[in-house]
Amino acid sequence: MSQKDPYQHLREQIRAVCADFPDAYWRDLDARRAYPEEFVAALTRTGWLSALIPKEYGGLGLGLTEASVILEEVNRCGGNAGPAHAQMYVMGTILRHASEEQRQRWLPPIARGELRLQAFAITEPGAGSDTTRIMTFAERQGDVYVVNGRKIYISRVLQSDLMLLLARTSPRSDQAHRAEGMSIFVVDLRQAGDALRVRPLRMLMNNHVNELEFINLRVPAENLVGEEGKGFRAVIDSWNAERILIAAECVGDARWFVERASRYASEREVFDRKLGENQSIQFAIASAYAQTEAADLMRFKAAALFDAGQPCGPEANMAKLLASNASWAAANACLDTFGGNGFNAEYDVERKFRETRLYQVAPISNNLILGYLGNRVLGMPKSF
Ligand SMILES: Cc1cc2nc3c(=O)[nH]c(=O)nc-3n(C[C@H](O)[C@H](O)[C@H](O)COP(=O)(O)OP(=O)(O)OC[C@H]3O[C@@H](n4cnc5c(N)ncnc54)[C@H](O)[C@@H]3O)c2cc1C
């Protein structure tokens, strides 16, 4: 990284936090499928997790660009920002659509670390990537909404106090446009009791996802965020931010893989020569490096547009696509370079390999990004 990097100081501060959480910490959590409580507490205590919360609510009031650097450095240091990143993702929805009363109610305790908003529930078994087909329904009854339905693959429900929920408030068939009739709520998980059934699922990597069932869950009407029926728009406002932040995490992963692979290839000798003397090894790492640097430019372009309040849909989507592909190329180059050791948990490569694989599919699959670019940017017929 050049001395002229404007984020060098920020990077060093994040690395200082991460230094207390070395490879062995993440390896142990991965083996136990445990949540990084101490790490998330440290990121909260140092204020970094509140980067996007404005200063008047007790946060750091930083831009998305700085937030992306924070998450990138966590992954670059060998950790996984995944268990903590949602509090940043959902800020777009809260800051743009919550009322002043709601912001005062939730943001200061989140910034102080007294409340965790680490869960957002959108995906459903029957809807998949076609979000407008969600069936979870919130019916208004006086001062409350009564929620019934199911969600799947919802992260960190058991590690959060609050959860953002997207539910239908009127049937899809009643709407002139399929994206209408959905609403966003903040669910207080501490008060849900038996009305919310949570079934943890074991995943490829150490990620705390759950299947949820809502059985007459009563959500106070004062927890509706934004206008009833306009929730899809509110969610979309956080999607660009999420994609840029994910891109940064992928850049961090890619740099970790490239650094580990180059070092190993320069040290290990087989057939009386360094591994890196072989072009098949060296070029795969160099190619992944080039892809990473290119993806990083698109990530910073998208983040700058976002911070300037400019439209950034194409750039945010391309950043996520390019960065996740770069991290996947770097992951494979690293695994190939390490040979058998790459499969051995003691080297951490296989753990990071499993972690970065997620970003081909979630939070949005790269296929859907290509479909968006083909249709919305290039004007070809809609493919889904
Ligand atoms: C570890 C993990 C954590 C998650 N956390 C959350 C969370 O916190 N909150 C939440 O709401 N969701 C969460 N998800 C869900 C995630 O957002 C979805 O898995 C993702 O959006 C893909 O949706 P799906 O699994 O329903 O796939 P499907 O929609 O069933 O698609 C299956 C495959 O088919 C492809 N496909 C579908 N349609 C098309 C098409 N038209 N053209 C080409 N290809 C297509 C997709 O690319 C995908 O690879 C999480 C998922 C995982 C794995």
The ligand as an SDF file (V2000), in Angstrom:
LIG
                    3D

 53 58  0  0  0  0  0  0  0  0999 V2000
  -24.5060  -17.7180    5.1350 C   0  0  0  0  0  0  0  0  0  0  0  0
  -25.7050  -16.9850    4.6520 C   0  0  0  0  0  0  0  0  0  0  0  0
  -26.1740  -15.8870    5.3650 C   0  0  0  0  0  0  0  0  0  0  0  0
  -27.3490  -15.2420    4.9470 C   0  0  0  0  0  0  0  0  0  0  0  0
  -27.8260  -14.2070    5.7170 N   0  0  0  0  0  0  0  0  0  0  0  0
  -29.0170  -13.6430    5.3730 C   0  0  0  0  0  0  0  0  0  0  0  0
  -29.6240  -12.6620    6.2120 C   0  0  0  0  0  0  0  0  0  0  0  0
  -29.0730  -12.2870    7.2640 O   0  0  0  0  0  0  0  0  0  0  0  0
  -30.8090  -12.1430    5.8520 N   0  0  0  0  0  0  0  0  0  0  0  0
  -31.4620  -12.5290    4.7100 C   0  0  0  0  0  0  0  0  0  0  0  0
  -32.5570  -12.0200    4.4510 O   0  0  0  0  0  0  0  0  0  0  0  0
  -30.9170  -13.4660    3.8920 N   0  0  0  0  0  0  0  0  0  0  0  0
  -29.7250  -14.0410    4.1960 C   0  0  0  0  0  0  0  0  0  0  0  0
  -29.1610  -15.0040    3.3910 N   0  0  0  0  0  0  0  0  0  0  0  0
  -29.8690  -15.4220    2.1810 C   0  0  0  0  0  0  0  0  0  0  0  0
  -29.1830  -14.9490    0.9000 C   0  0  0  0  0  0  0  0  0  0  0  0
  -29.4020  -13.5720    0.7070 O   0  0  0  0  0  0  0  0  0  0  0  0
  -29.7370  -15.8070   -0.2260 C   0  0  0  0  0  0  0  0  0  0  0  0
  -29.2630  -17.1340   -0.0190 O   0  0  0  0  0  0  0  0  0  0  0  0
  -29.3080  -15.3100   -1.5720 C   0  0  0  0  0  0  0  0  0  0  0  0
  -29.9000  -14.0660   -1.8230 O   0  0  0  0  0  0  0  0  0  0  0  0
  -29.7290  -16.2930   -2.6870 C   0  0  0  0  0  0  0  0  0  0  0  0
  -31.0840  -16.6160   -2.5590 O   0  0  0  0  0  0  0  0  0  0  0  0
  -31.5530  -18.1560   -2.4370 P   0  0  0  0  0  0  0  0  0  0  0  0
  -30.6540  -18.8640   -1.5180 O   0  0  0  0  0  0  0  0  0  0  0  0
  -33.0010  -18.1610   -2.1240 O   0  0  0  0  0  0  0  0  0  0  0  0
  -31.2980  -18.7290   -3.8850 O   0  0  0  0  0  0  0  0  0  0  0  0
  -32.3580  -18.9520   -5.0560 P   0  0  0  0  0  0  0  0  0  0  0  0
  -33.0720  -17.6760   -5.3240 O   0  0  0  0  0  0  0  0  0  0  0  0
  -33.1600  -20.1830   -4.7710 O   0  0  0  0  0  0  0  0  0  0  0  0
  -31.3740  -19.2360   -6.2640 O   0  0  0  0  0  0  0  0  0  0  0  0
  -30.5790  -20.4370   -6.3160 C   0  0  0  0  0  0  0  0  0  0  0  0
  -29.4610  -20.2440   -7.3100 C   0  0  0  0  0  0  0  0  0  0  0  0
  -30.0480  -20.0130   -8.6000 O   0  0  0  0  0  0  0  0  0  0  0  0
  -29.5700  -18.8110   -9.1470 C   0  0  0  0  0  0  0  0  0  0  0  0
  -30.6680  -18.0910   -9.8070 N   0  0  0  0  0  0  0  0  0  0  0  0
  -31.9050  -17.8020   -9.3090 C   0  0  0  0  0  0  0  0  0  0  0  0
  -32.6220  -17.1380  -10.2160 N   0  0  0  0  0  0  0  0  0  0  0  0
  -31.8220  -16.9720  -11.3030 C   0  0  0  0  0  0  0  0  0  0  0  0
  -31.9950  -16.3490  -12.5870 C   0  0  0  0  0  0  0  0  0  0  0  0
  -33.1200  -15.7340  -12.9170 N   0  0  0  0  0  0  0  0  0  0  0  0
  -30.9670  -16.3860  -13.4470 N   0  0  0  0  0  0  0  0  0  0  0  0
  -29.8160  -17.0180  -13.1440 C   0  0  0  0  0  0  0  0  0  0  0  0
  -29.5930  -17.6170  -11.9480 N   0  0  0  0  0  0  0  0  0  0  0  0
  -30.5720  -17.5860  -11.0430 C   0  0  0  0  0  0  0  0  0  0  0  0
  -29.0130  -17.9720   -8.0120 C   0  0  0  0  0  0  0  0  0  0  0  0
  -27.8980  -17.2670   -8.4880 O   0  0  0  0  0  0  0  0  0  0  0  0
  -28.5960  -19.0270   -6.9750 C   0  0  0  0  0  0  0  0  0  0  0  0
  -27.2390  -19.3380   -7.1610 O   0  0  0  0  0  0  0  0  0  0  0  0
  -27.9990  -15.6600    3.7690 C   0  0  0  0  0  0  0  0  0  0  0  0
  -27.5070  -16.7510    3.0420 C   0  0  0  0  0  0  0  0  0  0  0  0
  -26.3730  -17.4090    3.4750 C   0  0  0  0  0  0  0  0  0  0  0  0
  -25.9030  -18.6020    2.6820 C   0  0  0  0  0  0  0  0  0  0  0  0
  1  2  1  0
  2  3  1  0
  2 52  2  0
  3  4  2  0
  4  5  1  0
  4 50  1  0
  5  6  2  0
  6  7  1  0
  6 13  1  0
  7  8  2  0
  7  9  1  0
  9 10  1  0
 10 11  2  0
 10 12  1  0
 12 13  2  0
 13 14  1  0
 14 15  1  0
 14 50  1  0
 15 16  1  0
 16 17  1  0
 16 18  1  0
 18 19  1  0
 18 20  1  0
 20 21  1  0
 20 22  1  0
 22 23  1  0
 23 24  1  0
 24 25  2  0
 24 26  1  0
 24 27  1  0
 27 28  1  0
 28 29  2  0
 28 30  1  0
 28 31  1  0
 31 32  1  0
 32 33  1  0
 33 34  1  0
 33 48  1  0
 34 35  1  0
 35 36  1  0
 35 46  1  0
 36 37  1  0
 36 45  1  0
 37 38  2  0
 38 39  1  0
 39 40  1  0
 39 45  2  0
 40 41  1  0
 40 42  2  0
 42 43  1  0
 43 44  2  0
 44 45  1  0
 46 47  1  0
 46 48  1  0
 48 49  1  0
 50 51  2  0
 51 52  1  0
 52 53  1  0
M  END
$$$$
